[in-house]
Structures are given as structure tokens and as C-alpha cells.
Amino acid sequence: MLLVQYAAAKINLYLEITGRLENGYHSMRMLNQTVDLCDKLTLADGTGGLTLSCDEKNIPTDKSNLVLRAAEEFLKASGLALPAGGLHFILEKKIPSQAGLGGGSADAAAALKMLQKRFSSPLSKEKLFELAENLGADVPFSLLEGTARAEGKGEILMPLPPLKTGCFLIAKPSVGVSTKAAFEAFDREKTRCSGDFFVAKEALEQQNLSNLGNLVYNHFEALCEGKEIRQIKEKLLSFGALGAAMTGSGSAVFGLFENEKAANEAKKQMMGQVDFLALARPCSASPAID
């Protein structure tokens, strides 16, 4: 049985760090949006055990990869035995790593969805989200997808009306950012938030792109060393973006444009100036292909 599932990247339209939890995680307040920049994950019969191959040589294919961890946790929670021939995942990467786009989390969520289908939904929705939460802070949202308010460490989700307009241009410099290092920088600096979550949420709910563009915000930006993030933001704004901000802990930056035509024009002007550049439209769910 062959299954194919796309894994959608996420953009943080708003990200605020609200504190540090006793378990070492940080509490957040975010406005998240999935976009149609996707990895592709295929589940096939294996030749023994749980295995993974990937077309990107820098992505680990051992048990440190969230796809295999998700599969192991799924089988353990469902009480199912691994099929005699094993299972093999094939991962085709389009989402850059260390970018704040949640690629690894999206891949893990895709694996959970595929295994639910492969084994005829042995887990409840609640149990699936519990597994997602244990795998990583962004995995529950990657399982939900669409447009949502996210709090806690990312597991407290409230779906919002889907964003049906606008287009994003995502730009990433050659340097990546470690999420762990970004949070450690926050713990040292304790930079104050200068965004307005509730006003940004209202603009998002009203689909008011002009207002939303003025309100996109990322708390991590104040902690970024170097000029790359600021320079990319300035370029996106100068090329017509309604607003621009880093996503996640970086280093990718998105520009919010009124439409695809405007985003495409900006893309033409930025070609060759960054390590990664992609147009992305808001989407409510990753497509699945049998």
C-alpha cells in the first residue's frame, strides 16, 4: 500500500514569548498560518523495520528524525505491530531547515496522518494530538493546519476563520537559526514584547491585509545578531510588502503582499539576493494523495 501526503510549512504572523514554564519550555502567544510550500512524504512497504530516506543529504534519516519518532510513538500508542516487511518513508524536502517554517514538525504531522489512514484510524483525535504535543511544540498546529491562535508552548489551539486572500514571499539567508539557541538568547536578554496580539488577531479575523501587514510581529527579531534579517525585511517592504517579519525563531522572513501578482514582482527583484526564495499562498490543509 502506497500513501502520499504533503506537509505544509507554517508562518507565524505574530509570535510573542510570554514566559518560561517549569518544564523548561517557553509559553507563547502566536497567530499561525499554513502555506502551500510543502514537503512530500511517501509511505511504502519496507524491507524490514522503520526506515526513512530523504533527497536532502543534510537531513538525518535515523531515529533523530521526527518522522521516525512519530511512527514509533504511533505504533506504541495504538498497540499495533510493525508489518512483517516493515515500513519505509520517503521524504522529499522543499521547506528549508533552520528557517522557522516548521518543516520537521509538518513532516511528523504528515506521518501521523498517513499512519492513521494506513491502519484505519486506530487512535482518537485526542490521542493523536497528544502524540503530536509530545513530539514537538509545532506538531499540534501542523496536525490541525489552516489559520489558528496558538498558546502554551504551541499545543493550545483555537482555529480562526481561514485566511482567503493575500500572498507571501518567503526569503531565507544562508545562515540558519537553532531554536534552542534562540530561546537561550531570550532567557539571557528577556527582551520586552513590542507587538499587539489582540489587534493583530482582529485584523486577521477581519481579513484586513493592510492592517495585518502593519501588525505582523516576531519577538525573536530583537534577539537576532547580524544584519541579514533587517536587510531582508527592508527589501521586502521596499518591493511592496504590506508588512514583513521573521517566522518562528528564524532565519526565514516573509513579506505579506496583497496578491500573487505583487508578490511575484517582488520575487523577480529579489532573485539572487538570498539563499532561498519562494512564493507561498495561505492554505487550510495539505493535500493528500493515495
Secondary structure, DSSP 8 states (H G I E B T S, - for coil): --EEEEEEEEEEEEEEEEEE-TTS-EEEEEEEEEEEEEEEEEEEE-SSSEEEEESSTTS--STTSHHHHHHHHHHHHHT----TT-EEEEEE--S-SSSSS-HHHHHHHHHHHHHHHHTT--S-HHHHHHHHHHH-TTHHHHHH-SEEEEEETTTEEEE-----S-EEEEEE-S----HHHHHHHHHHH-------HHHHHHHHHTT-HHHHHHH-EEGGGGG--SSHHHHHHHHHHHTT-SEEEE-TTSS-EEEEESSHHHHHHHHHHHTTSSSEEEEE-B-SS--EE-
